[in-house]
Structures are given as structure tokens and as C-alpha cells.
Amino acid sequence: SFINVLSPCHRGWRFPTDKTIEVARMAVQSCIWPLYEVENGKWRLTANVKKQPVEEYLKAQGRFAHLFKEENKDILRAVQEYVDAEWERLQKKCAQE
């Protein structure tokens, strides 16, 4: 067995302590941290999410403040495209089972 858990760090990620659960939820809802399981080689999504833009997740954390400067718009777009592609790939893997 293997479990990979996201554990938001308010100090390092620079967000208020009382927002820890919210930041973790944003990671799942933006599909940056999708919830899925693989059991006996079968892939299955374990959370039905209404996909949110990654921008909201990133904006909630001070460590990503530099991404919201005008000159970094392309980086934000690239992050969203990467997450979208990975999410599609995961959905296809889960649909094959």
C-alpha cells in the first residue's frame, strides 16, 4: 500500500492558519491534487469535482504572488494547460477500467 497525502504548510506556503482546509480543498477542486486510487491495477477517481481554475488555488498562497505580475501571465496559462492535460490523462486512465 502507498498513500500520497497533501499537507498544506501555512508558514511555507504563506497563507493564514485558519485557511488550511480551504487551501487543501482548492488543490483538489483545481485538479492540481486530484483524488484517485489504484487498486489491483484499476484506476478510479474518488472525488467528483466541479473543476475550478488553478489561479484561485495559487492566489490563496503568498508563495505564488510573483506569478500574478503582468509579465508572468504566460506562466499562469502554462500551469493551467499542464493541469488540464494531466487531469484529462487521469480521467482517461480511470475510464479505461
C-alpha positions as CSV (number, residue, x, y, z in Angstrom):
1,S,0.0,0.0,0.0
2,F,1.0,3.6,-0.7
3,I,-0.7,6.8,0.3
4,N,0.3,10.2,-1.0
5,V,-1.1,12.9,1.1
6,L,-1.1,16.7,0.5
7,S,-0.4,18.5,3.7
8,P,-0.6,22.3,3.3
9,C,2.0,24.3,5.3
10,H,0.7,27.7,6.3
11,R,4.1,29.0,7.1
12,G,6.0,27.9,4.0
13,W,3.1,28.4,1.6
14,R,2.2,31.8,3.2
15,F,-1.5,31.7,4.0
16,P,-3.4,32.1,7.3
17,T,-3.5,29.1,9.5
18,D,-7.3,29.1,9.6
19,K,-7.4,28.6,5.8
20,T,-5.5,25.2,5.8
21,I,-8.6,23.1,5.0
22,E,-9.7,25.6,2.4
23,V,-6.3,25.5,0.6
24,A,-6.3,21.7,0.6
25,R,-9.8,21.7,-0.9
26,M,-8.8,24.2,-3.6
27,A,-5.9,21.9,-4.5
28,V,-8.5,19.1,-5.1
29,Q,-11.0,21.3,-6.8
30,S,-8.5,22.8,-9.2
31,C,-7.3,19.3,-10.0
32,I,-3.7,20.2,-9.0
33,W,-4.1,17.4,-6.4
34,P,-6.7,15.0,-7.8
35,L,-8.1,12.3,-5.5
36,Y,-7.9,8.9,-7.1
37,E,-6.9,5.4,-6.2
38,V,-5.4,2.5,-8.0
39,E,-6.3,-0.9,-6.6
40,N,-5.2,-4.1,-8.3
41,G,-4.2,-2.1,-11.3
42,K,-7.6,-0.4,-11.7
43,W,-7.7,3.4,-11.6
44,R,-10.7,5.1,-10.0
45,L,-11.5,8.8,-9.3
46,T,-12.6,9.1,-5.7
47,A,-13.9,12.7,-5.7
48,N,-16.4,14.2,-8.0
49,V,-15.2,17.7,-8.5
50,K,-16.5,20.7,-10.4
51,K,-13.2,21.9,-11.8
52,Q,-12.0,25.3,-10.7
53,P,-9.2,27.4,-12.3
54,V,-5.8,26.8,-10.8
55,E,-5.5,30.6,-10.4
56,E,-7.7,30.6,-7.3
57,Y,-5.5,27.9,-5.6
58,L,-2.3,29.8,-6.5
59,K,-3.7,33.2,-5.5
60,A,-4.5,31.9,-2.0
61,Q,-0.8,31.4,-1.3
62,G,1.8,34.0,-0.8
63,R,4.5,31.8,-2.3
64,F,3.0,32.3,-5.7
65,A,2.5,36.1,-5.6
66,H,5.1,36.6,-8.2
67,L,3.0,34.7,-10.7
68,F,0.4,37.4,-10.7
69,K,2.6,40.1,-12.1
70,E,1.7,41.2,-15.6
71,E,4.9,39.7,-17.1
72,N,4.1,36.2,-15.8
73,K,0.7,35.7,-17.4
74,D,2.2,33.1,-19.7
75,I,3.4,31.1,-16.8
76,L,-0.1,31.0,-15.3
77,R,-1.5,30.0,-18.6
78,A,1.1,27.2,-18.9
79,V,0.3,25.9,-15.4
80,Q,-3.4,25.8,-16.2
81,E,-2.7,24.0,-19.5
82,Y,-0.4,21.5,-17.7
83,V,-3.0,20.7,-15.0
84,D,-5.8,20.4,-17.7
85,A,-3.7,17.9,-19.7
86,E,-2.8,15.9,-16.6
87,W,-6.5,15.9,-15.5
88,E,-7.6,14.6,-18.9
89,R,-4.9,11.9,-18.8
90,L,-6.1,10.8,-15.4
91,Q,-9.7,10.8,-16.5
92,K,-8.9,8.6,-19.5
93,K,-7.0,6.1,-17.3
94,C,-9.9,5.9,-15.0
95,A,-12.4,5.5,-17.9
96,Q,-10.4,2.5,-19.3
97,E,-11.1,0.4,-16.3
